[in-house]
Amino acid sequence: MRILFITSTRIGDAVLSTGVLNHLIKTHPNAKFTIACGPVAAPLFEATPQVERVHVMTKKKRSMHWIELWKECGLTWWHRVIDLRNGPITYLFPTLRGCHLHHDDKTLHRVELFSNLLKLEQPQGPTLWTNATHEKAADQLLPAGEPILAVGPTANWRGKTWRAEYFLELVTRMTAQDGFLPGAKIALFGHISEREPAQGLIDNLPNDQKIDLIGDLDLPTVYACLKRCTFYVGNDSGLMHMACAAQIPTLGLFGPTQEKLYAPWGEHCATVRTKTPFLDLFGENFDHQKTDSLMDSLSVDMAYVGAQSLWTKVQQSEKTTP
């Protein structure tokens, strides 16, 4: 039995689709999976069980990346084809059962949207996987037995990136002696290409408290590190959804993106957003590539209250769970 699972180019959307993938793995324990996704998201699936291969879809002119997928996968008889990108050619793949995401419903969270495609009774939150190599690397990068505040100060576009000086004030308050994570180490996560906007945070944290992981770590190792952390706070990004999958308390900071679609999923997660409403953030001269941060109406006080409230909620939940 073979199943073709076609998911996103972006890390965040790919992570959000893994709940559905995990459901398929559990309900088809003897199946072999082929994952098709973009090159940035592909490492997420390095340790996924039952995966026979990962086909990397590098976008090309005239949709030639879909033709390449056909050349590699179009002559295989598939038990199921799950296409979350509604590709123009996957309808032609020989399969007993195909599921295609025909349209993007802007009223549903991505987890609900993907779960509805398979008609699941309960939405399936994100799940990721690691192997022994990733776990060993994480053990070497993070201290054992200490509280660690994970911070995602970067994002894939400037407008949704909270300023470094705000992050600095927030994490300083959270880890102060009168904060709710007193003395915690602060682990910074992000890709090396996003390092410059976070430099003010990197440079101003105490060396004995800072764990600088903004660089070229592979995604499964990042996930293994996140599993060892105590709390996560960061911008709306793929990292935020990876923290959610790691089942640690996760606070997402939102402004020019919609939490009803992209909030971290689960009872251990929460969001805070800018005081300025979503639609009022975009001016006449908005430029996705050039516009500066649109997050300034999210104050440090607002973020701290959100973080503290989530921490209290999670602690109370743990006390009442048998």
N, C-alpha and C positions, 0 to 999 in steps of 0.2 A: 504494500500500500504506500503510495506516494502522495504528498500534499504540497502544493505550491502556495506560498504565502508572500504576497506582494505588499510591501509597506513603504513608508515614507522616505524621502531624502533627508529631512530634518531630524535631528536627534530627538527633540521633544515629542513630535508626533509619532516617531518610531517607538519610543518608550511607552507612550499611551496605548499603542496597539498591542503591546506584549501581553496584556491580560487575556485578550482573545487568543493569542498564540499559545499561551500557557493552558488555556481551556482545551484547545485542540490537542495539545501534547498529552494531557491527562486522559482525554476521552478516546484517543487513538494511540495507545501505548506501543503498538507495533509498527506505527507508520514512520516513514522516512520523510523529512521535510527539506524542501529547498526554499530558502529565503531570498527574495529579490528586494533590493533597497538601494538607496544612494550611497556613495562612498563614505560620507561622513558618519552615517548611521551604521554601516556594515560591522564595525568592531563590536557593537553591542551584542551581536549574535555569535561571537567566537566560542562561547562555552555553552550555548543553548543545547539541551539534550535532544537527541533524535534528529539533529540537523545533518543532512548529508552534504550540503554545499550551500554557500552564500554567493549569489550572483550579484555583482556590483553593477548598478545601473548609473553610468556616468552620462549626464544629459548631453545630447548631441543635436545638431541641426536636423530639421525635418523629421524629428522623433525617431532618429535612427537607433536610439537606445532601446526602444521597444522592438525594433527589428532584430537587434542582437539578442534580446531576451527570447524572441521567437526561435531564432537559430539554435539557441542552447536548450530551450525547454518546450518548444512547440510541437515536437514529434514524440514526446513522452505521453503515455496514457496516465492521467492524473485521477486519483480517487476524488480529490477536491481541489479546486482553485479558489483561493480567497484573495481578491484584488481590492485593496483599500485605496487604490489610485484610479480605479475605473479606466484602465488602459485601453487604447483603441484596438488592440490586437488580441487581448487575452480571451475575448469571447470565442475565438477560433481554436483555442487550445482544447484538445480532446480530453473530456472529463466526465465523470459520472454526475458531478454536482458542482456548479460554479456559483460563487457569491461575489457580486460586484457592488461597490459603493457608488450608486448612481448619482447621488447629489449630496452636497454638504449642507446639512440642516443647521442653520445658525442659531437655533433655539436649544440645541443639545450640547452638553459637554462631550468632548471627543470620546471619553470612555463609554458613555451611553450610546453614542452614535455607532461606534465599532461593535459594541455588544449587541445592539439591536440588529445589526446585519446578520448575525447568527441566531437571532431570536432567542437570546439567553434570558432567563427569568431574572437573574441578578447581574448588574453590570460588573465586569471583571476589571479590577484595578491593575496597575502595571506590576510586572514581575520581571526580574533580570537574573542572570546566572553568572557564576564565576567558576574557575577551576583552581587547583592547588597552587599554580604559579601566581595567579592574581592574589590569592589570599596571603601567600608568603610575602609578596611585594608589599602589600598593605601592612603586614606585621612589622616590616622594616621601616616603613614611612611614618607610622603613628605610634606614640607611646601607649603601652598597655596599662589598663587600670586607672586612667585619668579621664575626667570629663573633657570633652572636646566639642567646641562650637564650630560647626562647619559654616562657611560663608561663601556664597556665590555672587561676587560683586560685578560680574560681567554679564553680557547678553549679546545676541547676534546683531542688534542695531542700537544705536546710541539713545534713541528716544525713550526706550523702556529701561534704561540703566540709571539707577539711583546713584547719586554722586558719591565718590570715594570718601569725602569728608563726613557725609552722613553715616555711612557704614562705620567709619572709625568711631564716631561718637556713640553709635548704637551698641557696637560690640564691647566698647569700653564700659558702658553702663551695665550690660548684661553680665559681664565677667568681674565686675567690681565686688568688693566684699559685701556690699549691701544689695547686689544684684541677685538674680535667681540661679546663676551659674558661677558662683564665686571662685576665682582662681582658675577657671577653665582655660585650656589651651585653645588657640584660635587657628583653625586650618582653613586656608584660602584655596579655593578651587576655581579653575578656568583654563581655557586654552591659551597657549603662548601668544597667539595673534591678538588676544584681547587684553594683554597685560598692561598696556599704556594707560587706559582709563582707570585701572585699579592701582596705579603706582603710588598715589597719595596714601592709600590704605596700607600697602605693602611697606612703604618706607617708615611709617609712623607707628607701627605696632612694635611693642618691646620684643627684642630678639629672643628672649627666654620664654616668650608666650606664643610667638608666631610659628606656624608651620606652613611654609610657602610651597603649595603644590600647583601653582599656576604655571603650566608648562606643557609637556608633550606626553603625559601619562596616557596609556591606552584606557579606553572607557571601562572595560571590566575591572581594571585595577582601581580606577576612580570609584566605581560602585563598591568594591570591597572596602575601600577607605571610608566611604560614607556609612557603611554598615557599622563601623566602629565609632561613629560620632554620636554625640548626645542630643544634638539639636541642630537644625539647619535653618538659615535665613538667607534669602537671595532674591534676585530679580526673576521675573517670568522667563524661564529658560529650560533647556534640556536638563541641565544640572538639577534644577528644582524637581523635575519629575523623576530623576534618578534617585534623589534623596527620598522622595515619596515611596518609591519602590523598595528602598532600603528599610522602610518601616520605622524611621526616626521622626520625631516631631518636626514638621516642615512648614515654615511660614513663607509664603510667596508675596512679593511686593509688586503691586499692579498699578498701571497708569494707562498707557495707550494700547493695552490689550485687554481682552475681556475675560474675567475670571469665570463667568458662566460657561465659557468654552474650554478654558485652559487652567483652571485652578488645580493645585495638587489634590489628588483624589484620596479621600479616606478620612476617617474620624481622627486620625493623628495629624491632620493637616488644617491649615487656616490661611486666610489671605487678609491683607490690608491694602487699601487703594488710596490714590490721591484724593485730596479734598475736591479738586476740580473734576467734574464729571467727565466720563470717557469722551463723549462727543465734543466737549468744549476744549479739549486739549489740542485739537488739530487746527492750526491757523491757515490762512490763505497761502502762505509760503511754505507749508510743510513739505519737506523733502526727506524721504525715507533714509537716504544716504547721508544727508548733511545736517538735518535738524538736531539741535542739542537736546539734552535730557528734558523730557516732559514730565518728570517725576517730582519737581520741586515742591508741589503742594502736599506731598506726603512728608510730614514732619517726623523728626526722630522720636518725639513723644508718642505720636500715633503708632509708629512701628514698635516702640518698646511696649506699649500697652497691649498691642496685638500679640507680641511674642510672649509676654508674661501671662496673658490670658490662656494662650495655647498650652504653655508649660503647666499651668495650674490644672487645666482640663485633663491633660494627659496623665498627670500625677494622680488626680482623683480617680480617673478611670482605672488605672493600674491597681489602686487600693481596693476597688470594688470588684475587680475581676477575680474569680475563683482561681 
